[in-house]
Amino acid sequence: MTITSAADGLETADVGSNRFARIAGLPLRQPMLAVSCVLLLAFGALAVASPWITPDPAALDPLSRLQPPSFAEPFGSDQVGRSVFARALWGTRVSLSVGIAVAIVTTLIGVTIGVIAGYFRGADTIVMRAMDAVMAIPAILLAIALVALIGASPVVIVAAISLPEIPRMARVVRASVLTLRERVYVEAAITCGGRTTTILRRHILPGAVGPIMVQTTYVFASAMILESILSFLGAGTPPDVPSWGNMMAEGRQFLQIAPWILGFPALMLAATVLAANLLGDGLRDMLDPSLGGGEVR
């Protein structure tokens, strides 16, 4: 009994050490995934710490307007003397908050619709035709119409951006569920009289986690772009709330004499979207062994 217990303990220790080694070696196997995680964590830390890092983004200093980047003002100042650096950091909070909220809403609703359409054959045609109808409308036009009809607010903006993204998530989940439903173990569970909720929870959803995670990162990136477009067009966040979109809208008038007003928010938006896309590509490579990501355990 003692020898068996000792052997079990050694085996458990080996499994734990192997798991730790795989996690520690992940940055070397998936450099894009590691870089994207570092970038997103850095932007998240800046968004959280911006009230303590920068002064009031609405503070005016007319004597310092249109000043180029310097040691005192790393991103320069805008047309009324506000700090572009402070406003850009505060804009990080808006873009990341909208992106995270849209990703959560889209994932919850899209996964539910995709599972229903993929698992229940009778609902597939009706549900997916409704999703096709929503996808036929350009996302930006649908978002502008909803904001103009209801009014601009954080909840409306999240809903307006989420609505055109839900069909895309639903189609990805539906495709995965259709494939998983034909697996032998799923058919065996259905034949043995397993409850539908149990089959979905134990066999269907775990197999679709990979595509869902990858699609969620793309939704997150797309949501930040759409929020910036809405703010750039004046249909997003109010002008008194700093966001990358309305900063670029203000900076376009002074592009020739003060390009930093538009340039720095655009660079921060591009870096965040690039990091989100790299995260999606890294997750896809890691979760799909056929792409060289290795075995997932």
N, C-alpha and C positions, 0 to 999 in steps of 0.2 A: 504493500500500500504506500509506504514511504517513497520507494523508488519510483512508482507511477506518478505520485504527486510531484516529485522533483522534476521528472521528465516533462510533465504538463507545464510546470512553471517555466522551464527552459524554453519550451516551444512557444509559450505566450510571450516571453521576453524577445525571442527571435522575431515573432510576428510584429511586435511593437517596434523593434529596432528597424526592421525592413520598411514598415510604414513610415517611420520618421525619415529614413534615408530617401524614400521616394518623394516625400514632401520637400525635404531639403534640396534635392536635386531638381525640383521643378523649374526654378529659374534657368537652369542650363538647358533643360529639354524644351522649355517653352519660353524663350526670351521675350516674345511679343506679349505674352500673357503677363509676365512679370513687369515689363515696362509700363503696360497699360494700367495695371493695378497701382503701381507707384504714382503715375500721373493723376489718376482719378482720386486716390487718397490725398495727394497733395492739394488738388483743387477743393476737395471736401474739407480739408483742414483750413484752407484759406477762407472758405465760405463761413465756417463756424467761428474762426478767430478774427474775422474782418472788423467787428466792432471794437476790438482791442488793438488791432494793428494800425488802423487808419482813423483819421478824424471824421467828423460829420461830412458825408458826401455832398450835402446840400449847402455847406458853408461857402459863401461868396467872398471873393477878393478881387474887385474890379481892377485894382492896380496891377494885378499879376495875370491878367487874362492873356490867353494865347501864348503862354510861355513855353518854350521847347523843353523836352526832358532834361532834367538836371539831377544833381545829387539830392537836393531838397524835394524835388517832385520827379520821381523816376519816370512817370508817363506824361509829364507836362501838365498844362492847365487848359481848360476849354474857353469858349468865347465869353463867359461871364466870370472867369477866375476860379472855377471849381476844380478840385484835384481829379484828374482823369484816373490816377491810380486808385484813389479811394472809391470812386464811382465804379470802376471796373471790378474791384474786389466785392463790393456790395452787389454788383450785377451777377457775380458768381452764385450768390445765394438764390437769386430769382431763377436763373437758368437750371441749376441743379435741383431746386425744389420742384419746378415744373416737370423736369425730366423724370425724376423719381416718382412723382405722383402719377404721371401719365403711364409710366412703365407698370406701376402696381395696378392701376385701374384696367389698363389694356390686358395685362396678364390674367387677372381674375375673370374678367368678362369673356375675353377671347378663348381662354382655356375651357371655360364652361360651355361656350357655344361649340367649340371644336370637338369636345368630347361627345356632346349630344349628337352632332351631325355625323361623326365618325362611327359611333357605337350603335346608335339606333337608326337602322336603315330607313325607316319610314319618315323620319324627320330630316334626313339628309337633303333631299331635293328642295324642300320648302326653306330650310334655314340657309342653305348655301346660295339659293337664288336671291334671298334678301341681302346676304353679304355681298354678292356680285353687284346688286343695285347700289349699295353704299360705295363700293370701290369704283363705280363708274363716275362718281362725282370727284373732281380734283380736290385733294385734301385741303389746300390753302383756301380755295373758294368756299368749301363747306365750313371751314373754321371762321372765315371772315363773315359769312352769312349768319352763323350762330351768334358771334360776338355782336354784330350789328343789330340782331333781332332782340337779344336778351340784355346786352350791356356787358361791358368789360369788368370782370372780377376774377380773382384767382380760381374760383370754382368753375366759372363759365369757360375760362381759358383752358383749364385742364380737360373739361368735358369736350370742348370744341376740338382739341388736338387728339383726344383719345378716340373719338367717334370714327374718324377715317382709319385709325390704326387697328381697331378691333378686328375688322374682316381679315387683315393680313395675318394676325396672330391666329385667328380661328382656322384659316386655311392650312397653316403649318401644323397645328395640333390635329386637325382632321386627317391630314395625310399620314401622320404618325399613328393615329388611332386605327385607321383603316389597315395599316400594315400589321400592327400588333394584334388586332382582332383575329387575324388569320393564323396566328401562332398556335402550335399544338397545345401548349399548356393552357391557353385561354379557352380554346374550344373544349378541352377536357374539363375545365372549371365550369363552363356553361352546361355541358352535358351532365355533370354531377349535381346540377341544381344549385350552384353557388349563387349567392345574392349579388345583384347587379352592383350595388355599392361596394361590396367586398372585392369583386373582380376589378372594378375601376380603381379602387384604392391600392390593391396589392399587385396587380398585373399590368394595367394599362398606363396609369399615370407615372409610375416609376420608369417605364420604358420611354416615355415621352419627355422626361426631364431635360435631356440634352438639347433637343431642338427648341424647347420652351426657353431655356436659359439663353441660348444664342439669339433667338428672336427678340427677347426682352432687351438685350443690349442694343440691338439696332433700333428698337422702338425708343429707347432712352435717348439715343443720338438724334433720331428724327424729331423727337419732341422738342429738344433744345433748338434745333434749326427752325422749326415751325413757330416756336415762341418768339424767336428773334425776328422772323419775317413779320409776324403780327405786330410786334412792337415797332419795327422799322416803318410799317405802313400806318402806324397810329391806331391800330385796333387791338393792341395788347395791353401791357402794363401802363398805368398812367405816367405822364411825363415827369412827375415829381418822384417817382420810384425809379432809381437807376437800374437799368438792365442793358445788356449788350446791344439789343436791338434798337432801343431809342437813343442810345449813345451814338451808334453808327448813323442813325437818321439825322441827329444834330450835327455830326461831324462831316457829313457829305457837303454841307454848304461851305466849309472851310478846308476842303480837301487840298487845295493848291497851296494854302499858306500855313495850314496846321494839320498835316496828315496824321499826326499821332492821335488826334481825337477819335478818328475812325479806325486807325490801324491797330491800336492795342486791343480794343474790344474784339475786333475781328480775329486777331491772332489767338486770343484766349478762347474764343468760340471754336476756332478751327482745331486748336490743341485738344480741347475737351472732346469734341466730336471724333477726332482721330483716335484718342485714347479709348473711347467707347467702342469704336469699330475694331480696333486692335484687340480689345478684350473679347469681342464676339468671335473674331477669327481664331484667337488663341483657344477659347473654349471649344470651338468647333473642331480644331485639330486635336485637342486633348480628348474629347469625348467620342470622336469617330476614329477607331483604329485603322480604318482603310485609308485615312489621310496621313498616316505616319505618326499619329499622336500617341500611339502605344496603348497598352491595355489599361483600362480603368477598373480599379478594384475598390 
